[in-house]
Amino acid sequence: GVFYRIESTLDPIPKSIRNQVSFSLYYPESLPHGWTLDKSSISFYKSDSVVEYLLHGPNGNLNISIQPVPNGFNFSNFYTKSLSGTVQFLTPLGQAAIGKNGSQIVGSLVTTSSWILASPSSKNVSQTNVQFILNHLQIASP
């Protein structure tokens, strides 16, 4: 039907990748002004069980990586010890955090089955943009 065709155009993650993973995948349903998702960058690294893609922005790129939530991983420790100046916030998908790893901003969002990391390629990508993107992620069709 028409609805299916519309939905499949919006969901940029190829079925060939969605069929290979046992965890949920996410993509931004809306982006800050001037940002685009590079569909040619969507990759699945089977050995690491990680799906990655690039978002291009006016001031730099944002690498999004999605992997299964690691068993027994202590996110509180990660947020306090690996990141500095961490700000935690609630998104429609769950708890998220943004902090700095050295001089680099890192965004993190944990859902029931997936851990999403947002890593800017440049110091010019603002924390506001990273937070906006984490707040506007949508689950991909299984």
C-alpha positions in Angstrom: 0.0 0.0 0.0 0.9 3.7 -0.1 1.7 3.8 3.6 4.4 1.1 3.2 6.1 2.9 0.3 6.2 6.2 2.3 7.6 4.5 5.4 10.3 2.7 3.4 11.6 5.9 1.9 11.8 7.5 5.3 13.7 4.6 6.8 17.2 4.8 5.3 18.7 1.7 6.8 18.8 -1.1 4.2 16.8 -4.2 4.8 20.0 -6.2 4.1 21.5 -4.7 7.3 18.3 -4.8 9.4 18.0 -8.5 8.6 21.5 -9.2 10.1 21.2 -7.6 13.5 19.5 -8.8 16.7 19.3 -5.3 18.2 17.1 -2.3 17.3 18.5 0.3 14.8 17.6 4.0 14.9 17.8 6.9 12.5 16.9 10.6 12.9 13.3 11.4 12.0 14.3 15.1 11.8 17.6 16.9 11.8 18.8 20.4 12.7 18.7 22.9 9.8 21.4 22.2 7.3 22.0 18.6 8.4 21.6 15.5 6.1 22.0 11.7 6.6 24.6 10.2 4.2 22.8 7.1 3.0 26.0 5.8 1.3 27.7 5.8 4.7 25.4 3.2 6.3 27.6 0.2 7.2 27.4 -2.9 9.2 30.6 -4.2 10.8 29.6 -7.8 11.5 32.7 -8.8 13.6 32.0 -5.9 16.0 28.2 -6.1 15.7 28.1 -2.3 15.0 26.0 -0.3 12.5 27.4 3.1 11.7 26.4 6.1 9.5 27.4 9.7 9.0 25.3 12.8 9.5 26.7 15.8 7.6 26.2 19.2 9.2 27.3 22.8 8.2 30.1 22.7 10.8 31.2 19.1 10.6 30.0 15.5 10.6 28.4 13.4 13.3 29.3 9.7 13.4 26.4 7.6 14.7 27.2 4.0 15.9 24.6 1.5 17.1 25.5 -1.7 18.9 23.9 -4.1 21.3 23.9 -3.0 25.0 27.0 -4.7 26.4 26.1 -7.2 29.2 26.9 -5.8 32.6 28.3 -2.6 31.3 28.2 0.2 34.0 26.9 3.3 32.2 27.0 5.4 35.4 30.7 4.7 35.7 31.2 5.4 31.9 29.4 8.8 32.3 31.4 9.8 35.4 34.8 8.3 34.7 35.2 8.3 30.9 33.3 11.6 30.2 33.7 15.0 31.9 31.0 17.6 32.3 28.3 15.0 31.6 24.8 16.3 31.2 22.1 13.6 31.4 18.6 14.0 29.8 15.6 12.0 28.9 14.7 11.3 25.3 11.5 9.6 23.9 13.7 6.4 23.6 15.3 6.5 27.1 18.1 8.1 29.1 20.8 9.9 27.2 24.0 11.8 28.2 26.4 14.2 26.5 29.9 14.8 27.9 33.5 15.3 26.8 36.0 12.6 26.2 39.2 14.7 26.3 38.2 17.7 24.2 35.7 15.8 22.1 31.9 15.8 22.7 30.3 12.4 22.9 26.6 11.7 23.0 25.2 8.4 24.4 21.7 6.9 24.4 20.8 3.6 25.8 17.5 1.8 24.8 16.3 -1.6 25.8 18.5 -3.4 23.3 20.8 -0.8 21.8 23.6 1.6 22.7 23.8 4.6 20.4 26.9 6.8 20.4 27.1 10.1 18.6 30.7 11.3 18.0 31.3 14.6 16.2 34.2 14.9 13.7 34.9 18.5 14.6 34.8 20.7 17.7 32.5 23.0 15.8 29.6 20.5 16.1 27.6 21.9 19.0 26.3 20.0 22.0 22.9 21.5 21.1 23.0 19.7 17.7 24.0 16.4 19.3 21.2 16.7 21.9 18.7 17.5 19.2 19.7 14.5 17.1 19.5 12.1 20.1 16.1 13.5 21.0 14.8 12.9 17.4 15.9 9.3 16.8 13.3 6.8 15.6 13.4 3.1 15.5 14.0 1.5 12.1 11.6 -1.2 10.8 12.7 -4.6 11.9 
